[in-house]
Amino acid sequence: MENYILKNRTVMNVRLKEEVYYIEIAMKRSFLEGLEDSSFILTNRYNVDDEIRLDFYVKNKMNDYILFEVKLPYGSLQERLVDGEMWDLHIVRQIEGQPVKSRIKSNDRQLNFFSILHEERKKMFYPLATKKGNLSFFANDYKLFSFIEDIELRKDGMLGFKGHFNYPPLFQTDEIQFEKVELLVRNNINDDEITFPLTCLERKDLLETFPGIKLHEHIGFQGDVDLRSEMDVEQPKYFMFHIVMHYKKDGKMEELRSVRMKCVNLKGLPEHRIIKINDKMIQLILKSTKLSKFLSLSANKYNYKAQIIKKAKSKWVKTRRSNRLKRWYKSAFAAVSLFIPVHKKLVVFESYHGKQYSDSPRAIYEYMKVNNPEYKLVWSVDRASTKYFSQKDVEYVRRFSIRWLLMMTRAKYWINNVRFPLWIPKPKHTIYIQTWHGTPLKRLAMDMDEVHMPGTSTHKYKTNFLKEASNWDYLVSPNAYSTKIFQRAFQFDRKMIESGYPRNDFLYRFNNEEKINELKGKFNIPLDKKIILYAPTWRDNQFFRKGKYKFNLELDLKRMQEELGDSYIVIMRMHYLVAQNMDLSGFEGFAYDFSHLEDIRELYLISDILVTDYSSVFFDYANLRRPMIFFTYDIEDYRDNLRGFYFDFEEKAPGLLARTTEELIEEVNNISRSDFKLSERFEEFYEKFCYLECGESSKRVVNEVFEKGNPAD
């Protein structure tokens, strides 16, 4: 097994000897310092109360790291391990007397070589790296795995490659006799499957890579693949690769298909080729998928003009985002702010990086437009959202344009609900009002133990956050609970405006049947169905790369449609970072995607039930005094590994918790009963978090900043 550069909570090596796993794990000293004793446990993925404490010892101590060896005795636990199916490895630290679990990481894709067979039950038990890069152990049916180690996309479009396969029953039992392997290729367009002969190779080197593991002597393979006859396509087409193993069992020939072929230690991808087939130019792209590292070959029509334009746009985007241009822009920003006269009545608004006309900045804007007409109000808008803003009766300027630079440097006031880029210097004359964007449930900034977001580290994230927060002159807080957290987590020591959230004024002004029916008509949704609003947060560690985020929809919409479709519809409002990933094909008339709606406030009004998880939307929705359900399928991972909570969410949540779609459906049916009442726990929650909100929050903020704060203006 390959050794990696030391990383915190990461597997360095795995050994298997006499049905005992020995797992070497690197831990950063700073991760453990100042804490009580730590331990390692396996947790059953499907039964969180089922835990196995593992023996371990310190194998080595280095300057910044401690190397542990953890022992998992499969032999004495085999029935329990196989029955449990999926087990996750954690380290448990004691923080202020409370156990905190953190996952152990591993990026090795060939851990299934360390398999142990349970022949009676036809199961194989093995470690694996999950899609999130964590280490788990899996008891699964017998599987054939295949790996590609070397591949060439030739000028003529042919493929040449080498790899190896792994099928533990072949190595560990005498009941099958290996004959040969073939390559199987399928595509995304139709059901066609093509096979190619492969040459088997001896792989003695793998005996050194996986010491102590029984391997067949000919588990290597190589071959050439010609898919050109399949590439004369009228639509994009991509190919997926498998191995088919042929063997004899009880004297009969049988065959077994592998899971998709994975890339291991493979450099030089993605690889591009342009070839000509039947007088058509075809572009080939050979790559591995981002998370699972499956081998994939795509074939598309090649349009020279379109490619030139695409490359030019790509080059311009890189130039626009380059550090050199940022440094120039920063210098220009600072220089202009010194010489350009301040516009004392100019207010620049921004919401969610200029992508939305929403949230508290919108509420303050709408209040000022009516009550403070002497001010010039301008929105800062991302280039991708300018078309949307052009349809609004609002003045806007494109973010990072020259005109934007002049507006921002002249403006007396900035109002934002998230952070500006750190490289933008705030002029001395500018007053920065930060509204933030939610009552904190999840730990924020300096209160976070670890940061899992792409493109940053925990230290860098916190340092940059404090630099940005030091620019804030005012910070809007919805309640006393939030004030205390904001002051500590943001290390904010300037003026806190404890006003309630301006964005919730709308809920008090328009919570009536006439407005609700008007909105339902606007959205073209049925008037005779009750509405479930599903508005989850995103997970910090769910991303492809910096700026590209994902969300796995765990809600079983098909089951919900079957059980609730006669009385309910579901409207979806995903977090703005993952909104582009929704696909509700097949659920027309039952599930509606409103992720790109300008502001969630209208969805609050029309919905009868809110379903969320750990999103701060439930603090706002509580103002409507309507039922809520919390779909918390991953609460342990989110609470213990990603963010952590400021209070006992399971005890204090103002609604019912459901871990599965079935439980959620049951709770919806309970709410539908005529005798349903909001709980005492909800009333306690309402009194603590919503006591300031009555439709006057925007007015309070404006009075504090524009009247009390600057009477001379």
Summary of the structure (lengths in Angstrom):
residues: 713
radius of gyration: 29.2
end to end distance: 69.0
largest distance: 97.0
contacts: 2176
relative contact order: 0.07
helix: 30%
strand: 33%
